[in-house]
Amino acid sequence: MQAEILADNPSSKIRILAINDAGYEAGNALAVEGRTIPLLQDTPEAAVWTSWGVEYRDVVILDGENNALGVFNLTDRNLAVRAEYDALLDFLRLKAGE
């Protein structure tokens, strides 16, 4: 999706990355295997998952100040379904003002 966004708009502000919950570091290699998405590791000190109220497989859309603007859960909404993929893409572009 990131490549599609940048192909359509090279100056896009949208950046997609993953964040792994603290305590699950052992799965990081598997999480990024075959993927190009950057993966950040949460820590107990930062407690990002807690502060954002993240559920497993949430896509949290943030503004430039890291405030949550919306959530799109990938368990509930399968990106293999084109309409769901387009809904997330449209939401990202809307929130970025693109």
NORLINNOR-V762052 format. One record per pair of residues at least 12 apart in sequence whose C-alpha atoms are under 8 Angstrom apart, sorted by the first residue. I is the first residue (numbers start at 1). J is the second residue. Records with the same first field share a line. If there is no record, write none. Layout:
I: J / J
This chain:
1: 89
2: 14 / 15 / 16
12: 98
13: 96
14: 92 / 93 / 96
16: 37 / 38
17: 37 / 38 / 39 / 40
18: 37 / 38 / 39 / 40
19: 39 / 40 / 41 / 42
20: 39 / 40 / 41 / 42
21: 41 / 42 / 43 / 49
22: 41 / 42 / 43 / 44 / 47
23: 43
25: 41
52: 68
55: 73
56: 73
57: 73 / 74 / 75
58: 71 / 72 / 73 / 74 / 75
59: 71 / 72 / 73 / 74
60: 72
61: 92 / 95
63: 95 / 96
69: 95
72: 88
